[in-house]
Amino acid sequence: MGTNNKVHVKKGDMVAILAGKDKGKQGKVTRVLPKTGRVIVEGVNLVKKHLKAGPKIRQAGIVSQEAPLHSSNVMLICSKCGAPSRVGFAVTDDKKARVCRKCGEIADKV
């Protein structure tokens, strides 16, 4: 059984959360994990992590950090129309670019 690990968002994109405990929230993508098909969104899907004191971490305790979300649970927010929309692909100047399906605006910053 093969997995399709294509990720339709890039680092720095504004996305809307479609499913999960943070459904309806918006945030900026801080990291993309293409091997697992997941993204980390700033301020979304926070989990508590218990840290033990060590040479790198001086203070032990409980820290909140963002956990990865599956890329199918996020939708790109178009910079022109400001609404979450599906992503299409078009070839412009021999380059493949992401395109907003609602308004046709090119989403990639060239």
TORVEXFI-142678 format. One line per 10 residues: number of its first residue (from 1); their letters; for each residue x, y, z of C-alpha. Coordinates in steps of 0.02 Angstrom, whole numbers, plus 50000, padded with zeros to 5 digits. Each point is the difference from the previous one (the first is absolute). Last residue first. Example, Ala and Ser with C-alpha at 12.3 -4.5 7.8 and 13.67 -1.06 7.14 Angstrom:
2) sa) 50684,49947,50357 | 49931,49828,50033
END
This chain:
110) vkdaiegckr) 50421,51716,49644 | 49876,49985,50144 | 49888,49854,49958 | 49813,50020,50020 | 49959,50048,49820 | 49825,50077,50001 | 49863,49900,49909 | 49860,50068,50111 | 49923,49846,50079 | 50122,49861,49951
100) cvrakkddtv) 50152,50097,50063 | 50153,49954,49895 | 50163,49914,50045 | 50138,50020,49871 | 50096,49879,49888 | 50135,50091,49906 | 50031,50006,49811 | 49945,50184,49997 | 49833,49955,50080 | 49940,49821,50023
90) afgvrspagc) 49844,49985,50106 | 49959,49906,50161 | 49842,50006,50104 | 49980,50031,50185 | 49834,49995,50089 | 49938,50155,50086 | 49996,50084,50170 | 49943,50180,49977 | 50101,50160,49995 | 49956,50035,49817
80) kscilmvnss) 50175,50061,49952 | 50115,49915,50127 | 49911,49833,49983 | 49989,49899,50160 | 50070,49825,49973 | 49901,49857,50076 | 50054,49888,50144 | 49937,49829,50055 | 50068,49911,49846 | 50175,50055,50051
70) hlpaeqsvig) 49994,49891,50156 | 50036,50102,50154 | 50168,50004,50091 | 50010,50045,50186 | 50028,50177,50061 | 50081,50022,50170 | 49948,50028,50180 | 50136,49965,50131 | 49988,49906,50165 | 50152,50005,50112
60) aqrikpgakl) 50187,49978,50017 | 50112,50153,49993 | 50177,49991,49932 | 49961,49918,49834 | 50157,49965,49896 | 50098,49910,50136 | 49846,49917,50073 | 49840,50037,50094 | 49852,49892,49948 | 49866,50075,49890
50) hkkvlnvgev) 49816,49954,50006 | 49913,50051,49839 | 49826,50077,49997 | 49916,50007,49830 | 49948,50149,49893 | 49906,49960,49840 | 50011,50180,49935 | 50108,50148,50052 | 50110,49996,49844 | 49955,49858,49883
40) ivrgtkplvr) 50108,49844,49982 | 49968,49901,49840 | 49982,49815,49960 | 50018,49890,49845 | 50115,49878,50091 | 50149,50019,49883 | 49948,50179,49956 | 50019,50071,50177 | 49963,50186,49978 | 50046,50127,50134
30) tvkgqkgkdk) 49939,50169,50062 | 49833,50006,49908 | 49910,50159,50053 | 49835,49993,50092 | 49811,49994,49990 | 49873,49921,50115 | 49836,49923,49941 | 50035,49825,50066 | 50127,50002,50142 | 49946,49836,50081
20) galiavmdgk) 50004,49908,49834 | 49948,50044,49824 | 50008,50139,49870 | 50140,50112,50067 | 50023,50156,49893 | 50170,50038,49925 | 50117,50148,49978 | 50155,49947,49904 | 50175,50032,50073 | 50067,49825,49969
10) kvhvknntgm) 49909,49920,49854 | 49828,49927,49972 | 49937,49867,49877 | 50097,49856,50079 | 50018,49845,49894 | 50029,49846,50107 | 49890,49879,49904 | 50017,49836,50092 | 50021,49832,49918 | 49916,49838,50059
END
